[in-house]
Amino acid sequence: MRIVFLLFIINFSISIYAQEIKFFGEAKPGGIVIGTGEKIVSAALNNTNLQIDKNSFFLFGFDRDASGKYLLKVKFKNKKIQTFEYIIEKKDYEEQRLRLANKYVTPPKKLKSRIQREALLMKSARLKIGKVKDALFMEGFVYPVDSVDIRSTFGLQRILNGKPSNVHNGLDFGGSEGDSIRAITDGIVCIAGKNFFYNGNFVLLDHGQGLTSVYLHMSKIMVKDNQKVKKGDVIGLVGETGRATGPHLHLGVQWYKKRIDPMSLFELKF
């Protein structure tokens, strides 16, 4: 389905006097947009306040299932305001059918407490998101593996052993056991989780302003909680721990709770 992206300056009398704002990215389901300009003091998307760093960078994203009208209001130090409107059309996604061990589709009752405990640990780690105001991601983005072999794309409706399951909220990169996994941009380790039932060994990075990336199914973790990493740093090795059908890396990206297509980051040019 065709995605419609419209950008308007609503108040023309204001726009004549307001400073220029530069945007990078695309407003679409699963998309990320980065904005910057001089002397920006605040920005809000549909009344949700956005974080502005010391260099006047801000970021916002749209969930996999986003649709409808979104209004962005940017206020400057001179009290002038610019308003932008984004119209997004809902996107349709294809299905993907996979065969897995039954325990990963319908976990036995004896694993229920473990799965719940791990879910709470992940929830606790994500409570930290939003506390880093700096736009650490402004160093740009790199692919997490040297060989870009994408096996499964973002947004697919998963059918596991013939049963509808959760959608695929990331990219799967093919690889060999022990291949290096790199941080896609600067960040801070929120959690380096070991041997989770679904995730296996994994790392969750905070890139500031609500942007996160998670790296699943590692054979080895090479960072610790709260560690600062730079773009391209090796944070782990490819494996097939957790719910995996073979050695690969699952890369997931979120803006707060919005599910973001990682490709929208790799396509950014700024």
C-alpha positions in Angstrom: 0.0 0.0 0.0 1.3 3.5 -0.9 2.5 5.6 2.1 1.5 9.3 1.9 3.9 11.7 3.5 2.8 15.4 3.6 4.6 18.2 5.3 3.0 21.6 5.6 3.9 24.8 7.5 0.4 25.6 8.8 0.9 29.1 10.0 2.4 31.0 7.1 2.6 34.3 9.0 4.8 32.6 11.6 6.9 30.8 9.1 8.1 34.1 7.5 9.8 35.0 10.8 10.7 31.6 12.3 14.1 30.1 12.0 14.8 27.2 9.6 14.4 23.6 10.8 16.1 20.8 9.1 14.6 17.3 9.1 16.2 13.9 8.4 14.2 10.8 7.9 10.7 10.0 6.8 7.3 10.1 8.6 5.9 6.6 7.9 4.9 3.5 9.8 8.0 2.4 11.6 9.8 5.6 10.6 12.1 7.9 12.5 12.5 11.7 12.0 15.3 13.8 13.5 14.9 17.6 13.6 17.3 20.4 14.4 17.4 24.2 14.2 18.8 27.2 16.0 17.5 28.3 19.4 14.7 25.7 19.7 13.3 25.6 23.2 10.6 23.0 22.9 8.8 20.6 20.5 5.7 18.4 20.8 4.2 15.8 18.7 0.4 15.5 19.2 0.8 17.1 22.6 3.6 14.7 23.6 6.6 16.8 24.6 9.9 15.8 22.9 13.3 16.1 24.4 15.6 18.8 23.0 19.4 18.4 23.6 21.9 21.1 24.1 22.5 21.4 20.3 18.8 21.7 19.6 18.4 18.2 18.2 15.2 16.3 18.7 13.7 13.0 17.5 10.3 11.3 17.1 9.1 8.1 15.6 6.0 6.3 14.3 4.9 2.9 15.4 4.6 -0.1 12.9 0.8 0.4 12.9 0.7 4.2 12.8 -1.9 6.0 10.8 -3.8 9.2 10.8 -2.8 12.9 11.4 0.1 14.0 13.5 1.0 17.6 14.4 4.5 18.8 15.3 4.8 22.1 17.1 8.3 23.6 17.5 8.9 26.7 19.7 11.9 29.0 19.5 13.6 31.2 22.0 12.0 34.3 20.4 8.6 32.6 21.2 7.8 32.1 17.5 6.2 28.7 16.7 6.3 26.5 13.6 3.7 23.8 13.1 4.0 20.8 10.8 1.4 18.3 9.8 2.1 14.6 8.9 -0.6 12.4 7.3 0.3 8.7 7.5 -1.6 5.9 5.8 -1.7 2.5 7.5 0.7 -0.1 6.0 -0.1 -3.7 5.2 2.5 -6.3 6.0 3.2 -9.8 4.7 3.0 -13.1 6.6 6.0 -15.3 7.5 5.6 -18.9 8.4 8.1 -20.7 10.6 8.5 -24.0 12.3 9.9 -24.0 15.8 10.2 -26.3 18.8 6.8 -26.5 20.4 8.1 -25.2 23.7 8.8 -21.8 22.0 5.2 -21.6 20.6 3.3 -22.9 23.6 5.7 -22.9 26.6 5.0 -25.6 29.2 3.6 -24.4 32.6 6.9 -25.1 34.4 8.5 -22.3 32.4 5.8 -19.7 33.2 7.5 -18.3 36.3 10.8 -18.0 34.4 9.2 -16.2 31.5 7.4 -13.8 33.8 10.5 -13.1 35.8 12.5 -12.3 32.6 9.6 -10.0 31.3 9.8 -8.0 34.6 13.6 -7.6 34.2 13.1 -6.3 30.7 10.3 -4.0 31.9 12.5 -2.7 34.7 15.4 -2.0 32.2 13.1 -0.1 29.9 11.9 2.2 32.8 15.3 3.9 32.4 14.5 5.0 28.8 13.9 8.7 28.5 16.3 9.8 31.2 19.2 10.4 28.7 18.4 13.8 27.1 21.5 14.0 24.9 21.2 12.9 21.3 23.8 10.2 21.4 22.6 8.9 18.0 23.9 12.0 16.2 27.2 10.1 15.5 25.2 8.3 12.8 24.3 4.7 12.3 26.2 1.6 11.0 24.9 -2.0 10.4 25.5 -4.3 13.4 27.2 -7.0 11.4 29.9 -7.0 8.7 27.9 -9.1 6.2 24.5 -7.5 5.6 22.5 -10.6 4.9 18.9 -9.8 5.9 16.9 -12.9 6.4 13.6 -11.5 7.8 12.3 -7.9 7.5 10.5 -5.6 9.9 6.8 -5.8 10.5 6.0 -9.3 9.3 3.0 -11.2 10.8 4.6 -14.3 12.2 2.8 -17.7 11.8 4.5 -20.1 14.2 3.8 -23.8 13.7 0.6 -22.8 11.9 -0.6 -20.4 14.7 -0.6 -16.6 14.4 1.9 -15.1 16.8 3.5 -11.7 17.5 4.6 -9.6 14.6 8.3 -9.4 13.8 9.5 -6.1 15.3 13.0 -6.0 13.9 15.5 -7.2 11.3 17.1 -10.7 11.3 20.7 -10.7 9.9 22.1 -14.0 8.9 25.6 -14.9 10.2 27.9 -17.5 11.5 28.4 -18.5 15.1 31.0 -16.1 16.6 30.6 -13.2 14.1 31.0 -9.8 15.7 27.9 -7.7 16.6 28.5 -4.0 16.8 26.6 -1.1 18.4 24.7 0.7 15.6 25.4 4.1 17.2 26.7 5.5 20.5 24.7 4.4 23.6 24.6 3.1 27.1 23.9 -0.5 28.1 20.5 -0.7 29.9 20.8 -4.5 30.4 23.0 -7.3 29.2 20.7 -10.2 29.7 22.0 -13.8 30.0 20.1 -16.9 28.8 16.6 -15.5 28.6 14.0 -18.0 27.4 13.0 -16.0 24.3 15.9 -13.5 23.8 18.7 -15.8 24.7 21.8 -13.7 25.5 21.1 -10.1 24.5 22.0 -6.4 25.0 19.7 -3.4 25.2 21.2 0.0 24.4 19.9 3.4 25.2 20.8 6.0 22.5 19.1 9.0 24.1 15.7 10.8 23.7 13.8 7.5 23.9 15.6 5.7 21.1 16.8 2.1 21.9 18.2 -0.9 20.1 18.2 -4.5 21.2 20.5 -7.4 20.0 19.2 -10.9 20.5 20.4 -14.5 20.4 24.1 -13.8 21.1 26.5 -16.6 21.7 28.6 -14.3 23.9 28.0 -10.9 25.5 31.0 -8.5 25.6 29.6 -5.5 27.6 28.1 -4.9 31.0 25.1 -3.0 32.4 25.6 0.8 32.4 28.6 0.6 30.1 29.0 3.4 27.6 29.7 2.2 24.0 30.6 4.0 20.8 29.3 3.4 17.3 30.8 0.3 15.9 32.1 -1.1 19.2 31.8 -4.9 19.4 29.1 -5.7 22.1 28.7 -9.4 21.5 28.9 -12.4 19.1 26.3 -14.0 16.8 24.7 -17.1 18.2 21.4 -19.0 18.3 20.5 -18.8 22.0 16.8 -18.4 23.0 14.1 -18.7 20.4 16.2 -19.0 17.3 16.1 -21.4 14.3 19.9 -21.0 13.6 22.8 -18.6 14.1 21.6 -15.0 13.4 21.2 -11.6 14.9 17.7 -10.1 15.6 18.0 -6.3 15.8 15.0 -4.5 17.3 14.6 -0.7 17.5 12.1 1.3 19.5 11.3 4.9 20.2 9.9 4.6 23.7 7.1 1.9 23.1 6.8 2.7 19.3 8.1 -0.2 17.1 10.6 1.2 14.6 12.0 -0.3 11.4 15.8 -0.4 11.9 16.2 0.2 8.1 14.8 3.7 8.7 18.0 4.5 10.8 20.4 3.0 8.3 18.8 5.1 5.5 19.3 8.4 7.4 21.7 10.9 5.9 22.7 13.9 8.1 
